Amino acid sequence: MVRTDALPLRCNRDLRNLLISQSLSALGDAFALVAIPLLVLHVSHSVAQMGLVTGLAGVASIITGVFSGVIVDRFDRRSLLIICDLARCSLFAAIAVVWLFTPQLWLIYVVVTLAATFSMIFDVGYVAAVPAIVAEDQITDANGRLFAAQAIASVAGPALAGVVSGLWGPSAAIGVDAASFLVSAAGLRLIRLRPTVPVAAEAAAGARRPSGGHRLLQDLIEGVGFLWRAPVLRALTVALTIVLFFTTGLNDLIVYDVVHGLHHSDGAVGIVMAAGTVGTFLGSALVAWVRRRAGFGGAWIGATALGGLAISGMGLAGNLPVLAVLAASAQTCIAIGGIASMSLRQEITPGHLLGRVTAAFWTVHNALGPAGAALLTAAAAGYGAGPVLAGSGLAVTLTALAAIVSPIRRTRPRTTTETTADAITAQVTGNATARKNSP
């Protein structure tokens, strides 16, 4: 049931503390994006080594993504977030300290792999924590603020890391990175989360659930199973899988189009990317207003369809100013669709399942993104970025329009928190009864 007696978000100290801590964690991750490759380059002088480090982080994130939801749902979420920040603080601090004496490339491989693991758990954990801090009707607005703060960190982090690295070296930037996680952990200690209590039937059946590896497998299946049983989430997962196939490589296509299509300098790339960041802020500010007036279906379908048209227009743009405006428009729509999607998942998923459902959702709909990026950038190399952008945007728009005949179109889906929880209760009770009565 929607709480109407909640404090305004501006007065919610727990949300403010989460906002600060999540921003600092995002800032630390952004610092690492610049400082770690610079450290590798200074030691190895090899771009292949830089690629290997990036690849290790990606593999660690994918593997952890499968299990992170189970971890988030099994343990106290605030404590888990603090542990993730402290672990990353210790890992990056180890690099800064060791570099004071002698560089050790192997240490970077270990740290990057482990840090990516803790980052994935943190990301799933903070998504699961939001509904335990704000009322259901405030989730979209809260996510907009969190998304905007993360965007600021992702822009400011690399710039600050570059300045610190230029003045004192990349190891100093890694030291600042470690400190940001320590401050984030301190802020998380001030947060109070409402307790998440499993539905009674699942708690009662818990004593009869398998243990060890079988229990882990069952927990994973429950996350995927919830996505399948909730019609709107099932349709949304399919639609987003298609959309991300055509948009994961969007930044690469934009860079290629600016340099090779419009024949501008590298500095012009920064102008277009900055315009996209402005669009992200605008979408974060507008998403709650748009969703209140259009409902989830109207907000997601409309934003995604318009975003696709903006991407297509980028492929047809003949000059830099038009490209920049369209990039801002596309990122505005992407932000609205993404925040609305995450908010809906938080609203209709029971709290004790939210970690598993979030991890399953991300894992499934991100699965084809790398393949799409590779395919589309290869096509751009052969045919130019313009036609590929135009075609990708059209595919995104058609995917959004196809969602009109799916459960996504509903302003407020029938699969609400209460009815979904009741369905799970009935299913768990039925399964427990079946096991009890089985010979």
Secondary structure, DSSP 8 states (H G I E B T S, - for coil): ---SS---GGG-HHHHHHHHHHHHHHHHHHHHHHHHHHHHHHHH--HHHHHHHHHHHHHHHHHHHHHHHHHHHHS-HHHHHHHHHHHHHHHHHHHHHHTTT---HHHHHHHHHHHHHHHHHHHHHHHHHGGGTS-GGGHHHHHHHHHHHHHHHHHHHHHHHHHHHHHH-HHHHHHHHHHHHHHHHHHHTT---------HHHHHHGGGS--HHHHHHHHHHHHHHHHHHSHHHHHHHHHHHHHHHHHTTHHHHHHHIIIIIS---HHHHHHHHHHHHHHHHHHHHHHHHHHHHHHHHHHHHHHHHHHHHHHHHHHH--SHHHHHHHHHHHHHHHHHHHHHHHHHHHHHS-GGGHHHHHHHHHHHHTTTHHHHHHHHHHHHHHH-HHHHHHHHHHHHHHHHHHGGGSGGG-SS-S--HHHHHHHHHHHHHHHHHHHHH--
